[in-house]
Amino acid sequence: MGPRITLRQLATFTAIAEHGNVTQAASAIALSQSAASQALQELERTLQTRLFDRSGKRLALNDNGRALYPKACALLAQGYELEGLFQQAPVQLALGASRSIGGYLLPQLMSGFLAELPDSRLQLQVANSCEILAALCEFRLDVAFIEAPIQHPQVQLLPWVEDELLLVAAPGHALVGEKRVSLEQLASARWILREAGSGTRVTFEQQVLPRLGSLQAPLEVSNAEAIKHLVGNGVGISCLSQRVVANELQRGELVVLDNPLGPLRRTFFRALHVDKYPTTGLRRFLDFATAWAQRERG
């Protein structure tokens, strides 16, 4: 006897998992509420197990549902790929990037990819590294690019692009005139830092903070553009990616400080869920991203 699980049942299951509500899930996949409820009941009956904890109209995945979810997503991706096998279907991908990458690198990467495949549909979500990884683990993203090597059992990280962090200040800042800036001077300066959970902050805490000890009540700002404006207005100094401050340095609005710590190098990573099925479209994008990074190095 052939398999009794259908793609419609799996599509209904994943939609309910993502919306937490049968009515909303049914609307998302163009089914009636009764058809969606029936599809879920048939799937649970076939598997002989409950997949959700029910509280009123709210449905939340139980441990069985969480185990099934990535496998259902992979099977659906393969099903959609089969449907488009003999059509030149446009690539549709949900991308995620931490803020420095999303603001300065991903637009270049996406522009290059769209120049080659102009009918592609790419969505980009930008947040800090921790938030992007959470979205990837929930299958809300197909691939992510992050600044921090955050380890997670469900995520495969691969090095993608090399980057360097610079200590920057306004041209009129007291430390700009110093040929040799001491660790003590850095420790006593007012710092403007990215928020906890961002890749830039993680690198700062790993490579800079241990050498400086405690800082004088640093300001926390979650937006690099805002940090650059504050630094440019003389409010304090910061530690930002060279890619983020390249234009301001060229225009003379910011200046690189002498760094007694030496070069602050880091790696940007490409992140995939370990259970993510690599569709043809995703493979094309990943290959393009790899080739693009090699040209960047070159």
C-alpha positions, 0 to 999 in steps of 0.5 A: 500500500502506498503512502497515505500522507498527502502534501495537502495534509503537510501544507495544512500542518505547517500552516497551522504550525506557523499561524497557531490557528486553523482559521488563519492557516486555512486562509493562508493556503486557500482552504476552507476551515473545515477542509483544513481541520479535516486534513489535520485530523487525517494526518494525526490519524495516519501518524497515530499521534497528536501534533499540537497542544490545544488551548481554545482556538490556539494550537501550539506544536508539541514535541511530536509536531516539532519533530515533524515540522522540519521534515514536512517543510523539506518534503513540501519544498521538494514537492514545489520543486517538482511542480516547477521542474518543467517551467522556468519558475522564478527563484523565490527566497526569504533571506535574513541578515544581521544589521551590518551585513543587511545594510551594506553587503546583502543589497550588493549581493541581491543586486548582482543576483537579480541582474542575472535572474531578474524575475527572482523574488527575494525578501530580506529581513534585517535584525541582529544576529540572535534574532536572525538565527531564531527566524532561521530556526523557525523556517521563516528564512531560507538562508541567513548571513550573520556576523557572530559565530553563534553556535546552535545545534539546528544551524550549520555555519560556513565562513563567507566574507572577511571583515575588519572592525575599526575604532572611529571618532569625530575629526575633532575628538581629543584622541584623534591627535594622539599618535599612540592611543593607550588602553587607559585612554580607550577605557576612559573614553565614552563609547557608543556601542551596538546592542547586546546580541549584535555581531559587532557587539559580540566581537567587541566583547570578545576582542576589545573589552577584556583588554579595557576592563569596564567602560564608563557607562557606554551608550547602546544604539541598535542602528549603525547610522545613528551611531555614526551620527552620534560619533560624528557629532563628537558624542563618543567613539565607537567600534564599527565595520570598515564596510559600515564607515567607508563613506564617512571616512572617505568624506572626512566625517569620521577618523580611524583612531590608533588602535593599541589592540592591533587589527580587529578581524572577524568572519561573516557567516552563511547560516542554513538550518541543518534540515533545510532542503536545498531547492534548485533556486536556493542552490543557485543563490548559495553558489552565487553568494560563494562566487561573489564572496570570492570576488570580494576577496580577490 
